[in-house]
Amino acid sequence: MDEAVRIERLRALPSIDELLARPSLAALLQAHSRPVAVAALREAVASVRARVLAGEDVRFDERDVPLALGRASQPKLKPVLNATGVVLHTNLGRAPLAAVAIERIARIAAGYCNLELDLDEGERGSRYDPVVELLCQLTGAEDAMVVNNCAAAVLLTFSALAGGREAIVSRGELVEIGGGFRVPDVMRQSGAAMVEVGTTNRTRVADYEAAITERTGLLVKVHRSNFALVGFTEEATTRELAALAKARGLLVYEDLGSGALKPLHGEGLGSEPTVAQVVSAGADVVSFSGDKLLGGPQAGIIVGRKAAIARLQKHPLNRALRIDKLTVAALEATLELYRDGRDETEVPARAALLVRPEVLEARARRLSAMLGAVKHRVVPTLSRVGGGSMPLAAPPSWAIALARSGSAEAVHQQLRAGEPPLMARIVDDEVWLDVRCLADTELEAVSRAVANAH
Ligand SMILES: *Cc1c(COP(=O)(O)O)cnc(C)c1O
């Protein structure tokens, strides 16, 4: 296309005001609010301009407006189909909530509630009161509290228990959580001075002991939740640190991160300490996430000794890091499922981790039958826990491997652009759909998404 044609095509692009006034578009635009109509028309015109500038000979076409309107009126945050096989995918919102937790949120969100009101006394209560007893029952701890997420729990605990003092931590446990956030940076932000002991692979209780001074406030243990250390390794156990702390009048804080409330006995899952084990080993304060292995809402749960938790509650940061009523509602409902022994079937993340391979194979075969003419194979695969939990776990699963048609990345991009978007895994330049995190009710939508992308 020569320069004169290009300039002519650009000049011919309609203005937004002109499009808004066009009788031929009136019926279509009237179905949407003005801000949506304007955003859609801007997008439609901008995309033609971009194509002309890239050298294509195209003009504005009214037939592109419905699609632009559809996009502009869609919420930006929307459900996606998770065929990655990663159960706790941070980019995909981590744990899906249990049905009873969703119902509880809806009920509480719709009106007023006793969030900070003790109904017996008619006095002000604490917002996480509804979950304290459940958390104590499930972990064996004396007391509990909840903040916005586990990083907030780390910040609050360090600020309240080691601010202006020293916190001793092993060099083998200075974890980066993900997204560039590092536990040592969060600790430093609290005003605690970090004293690193041991080496990357070996740290003994004697290393902590040798580092204790009159400025020491806390002995710290960070669970290696998103990486593993194998080979010539050694670490001080919680029990050893607790004995040392007791003898020296100090406290032990363990950041568990992943936070399994009950053991996860399943093929390929390995072993993960439960919160109750760490509490019974003598940790004074333990923190963990609400939306990792627990499978509840985003939250940072802190359990431990009454006196230590009281210090955290009184700290000014507690107010800044507090949870909202919807989190309390969802967390209470989720913890009730654990209390009642219904967690393995009704907490979706836990069910997805514990589901048997035969069930997954049958699900993959059902999806296969729906795919009709789309060429594919049904293959065994390994899923992942994700969300910075259980890095070595590789539970056996089943997947649909789509036959190659162009680059896998290009097919995946089309799947992501679908409605709903479908997130897959790329294996050797093939698109694989791991069925572990797909509900049976989603298979129909998955097969439609695949057909549309072909
Ligand atoms: C994931 C993790 C955190 C942060 O938890 P969020 O709930 O994502 O804030 C902190 N510590 C450890 C050890 C973790 O694994």
The ligand as a MOL file (V3000), in Angstrom:
LIG
                    3D

  0  0  0     0  0            999 V3000
M  V30 BEGIN CTAB
M  V30 COUNTS 15 15 0 0 0
M  V30 BEGIN ATOM
M  V30 1 C 3.1240 -18.3800 50.3290 0
M  V30 2 C 3.9560 -18.0790 51.4820 0
M  V30 3 C 3.8460 -16.8520 52.1330 0
M  V30 4 C 2.9140 -15.7690 51.6610 0
M  V30 5 O 1.5950 -16.1700 51.7170 0
M  V30 6 P 0.4530 -15.2650 51.0270 0
M  V30 7 O -0.8000 -15.7770 51.6320 0
M  V30 8 O 0.5810 -15.4890 49.5720 0
M  V30 9 O 0.7260 -13.8490 51.3970 0
M  V30 10 C 4.6450 -16.6140 53.2210 0
M  V30 11 N 5.5170 -17.5580 53.6530 0
M  V30 12 C 5.6540 -18.7450 53.0510 0
M  V30 13 C 6.6430 -19.7340 53.5810 0
M  V30 14 C 4.8680 -19.0550 51.9370 0
M  V30 15 O 4.9760 -20.2430 51.3420 0
M  V30 END ATOM
M  V30 BEGIN BOND
M  V30 1 1 1 2
M  V30 2 1 2 3
M  V30 3 2 2 14
M  V30 4 1 3 4
M  V30 5 2 3 10
M  V30 6 1 4 5
M  V30 7 1 5 6
M  V30 8 2 6 7
M  V30 9 1 6 8
M  V30 10 1 6 9
M  V30 11 1 10 11
M  V30 12 2 11 12
M  V30 13 1 12 13
M  V30 14 1 12 14
M  V30 15 1 14 15
M  V30 END BOND
M  V30 END CTAB
M  END
